[in-house]
Amino acid sequence: MKVTDVAAWWGAVIASLVFIWDIYKWKMSGARLHLSASPNMQFFGSHQEVNDNKTYVFVEVSNVGNRNTTLTHLFGVYYASSWDWLFHKKPTTQFIVPTPAFAQSLPFLLSSGARWTGALLQNEELENMMKSGRFYCGVYQSGNKRPTKVRVSLKFAAPNHANSADSQTRG
């Protein structure tokens, strides 16, 4: 091999690596949301509004991307069976939460590195959805057509002791 051939190959390899790196940066740019939802949460404090002994699903959304986005809707979706979810059938139940509990109102501008928190009232119907099928909680954002969602299940959550006298600080 001549020195010019080695230089040509070297240049081609470096250019290809730079191109792959640019594709990776483009793919990872924009708003990227991490979402978590925790069932069986109770609020504890001195404020009269939070001493209601109700149970909530606490939702936290963090923007780990490099651009701002606007959260537009908090929603829930329920599939009666794993087969319905697996084969992308229509959900059994879908709903939006127009005013999440204990949250900044939606729509909400979520800056890069910021977080938003809210809560859904965990009533008996919602608990049945979390126990019997596949229940997802999620958010829609302005920067993406597809929602960000996470599965919420009571199968792996801490037991609910709402009727217990020592259940003041559950989480």
N, C-alpha and C positions, 0 to 999 in steps of 0.2 A: 504494500500500500504506500502511496505517496503521501507526503505531508499535506497536500491540498485535499486528498480524499479524507484523511483523518479530521481535518478542520471542517470539511463539509458535513461529515457525520456528527461531529461534536456540535456544530451549529444547529443541525436538524434535531438532535436530541434535546438541546436546551430550549429551542423554540417550541417543541412539542410539550415539554414540561411547563413552560410559561403559559401556553395555551390551555392546558389542563388546569393550571392554577387559576387562570382567569375565569374559566367555567365554574370552578368551585366557588370562587368569591361571588360571582353573579348569582349562583344558586342559593348561597347563604345570605345574601344581602336582603334588606327589607325588614319588616316587622316579623318577628318570630315569637309566638306565644307559648308559654308553658302554663298549663292549667292543672290545678288540683282541686278535688272536691272531697270533703270529709263529712260523712254522716254522723248522726248522734251527737251533735254539738249543742250545748246550752250556753247561754250568755250568763255571766256572773258579774255583778257590780252593784253599785249603790243607786244607779239611775233607775227610776221607776219602770221605764219602758223595757229594760232588759231583765227584770225580775219576774218574768211571766211563766217560768218553768216549762216553756215549750221547747221542742227539739227542732234543730235546723240542720240543713246541709250547708256547710260553709264552703264557699267557692273563692279561690284565689287565682288571679291571672297575672303573670309577669311577662313583660316585653323584654326578651333577651336579644332582640335583633338590633339593627343599627338605624332604624327609621321609626318615626311615630306612626301610630294607627289610632283609629277611633273604634271603640267597642260600641256596637249598635244594639245587640239583643242578648239576653241571657235566656237559654232555652233548655228544655228537657225532652228526651225522646226515649220511648220504651218499645222494645221488641219482645213479644210474648215467648219466643223461643230463640235459641242460638241459630237454628236453621234459617229463620227469617232474617236475622242479622247477617249470617254468612252469605246468603244468596241475594242480599240487597233488596229484600222485599220491603213493601211499604210498612213503616212502623205501626204498631197497634195504637199508640198514643203519642202525640206530639203537642208541646205547649211552649209558650214563651212566658217570661216573667217580666211584666212591664215595669214593675217597681220592686227590685230586689230589696230584701230586708237589710237594714244596717249598712247601706252602701251609698257610694256616690251615685247620683242619678245617671241613667243611660240616655242618650249617647255620652260617652266619656272619652276624652282624648288621653290615650295611654302613651306617654313618652318612652323613648328608649331607656331601658333600665328601671322603669317605674312599675308599680303594681296596682291592681284594683282588687277590692274584696267585696263580697256580698254574700247573701244567704237566701236559701229557699226554706220555707216552712215545711218541716218533715211531718206531714200528716199520715194517717193510716193508709190512704190510697197510695201515696208515694212509697211508703215502707213496703207495701205489697208488691209494687213494681220492682223495687230493689231486691226483694227476696226471691221472686218467682221467675224473672226473666233477665233481660239485659237492659239496664237503665243507664242512660248517658246524660251527662250534664255538660253544657258547652256554651260558647259565645260566638257570635258573628262579629267580624271586624270589617272595616272599610277597605283594608289592603289586600283582601283575599276573598275569592268567591266561595271557597269551602270553609265551613265552620271548624273551629278547634273544639274538640270534645274529649271527655274522659269518662270511663265507666265508673259508676258508683254502685257498690254492692254492700249489703248488710251481712253477707256470708263471712267476710273477713274483718268486719268492723268490730269495735268493742261492744259488748252487750249493752242494751238499753235498760237502765235501772231508774226510769223516771218516777216510779212509785216508791222507791227506796228513800228512807229518811236521810241517808248519808250520801246522796247523789248531788250535792251542791256544786262540786267542781269536777264535772266530767269533761272529757275531751278526748 
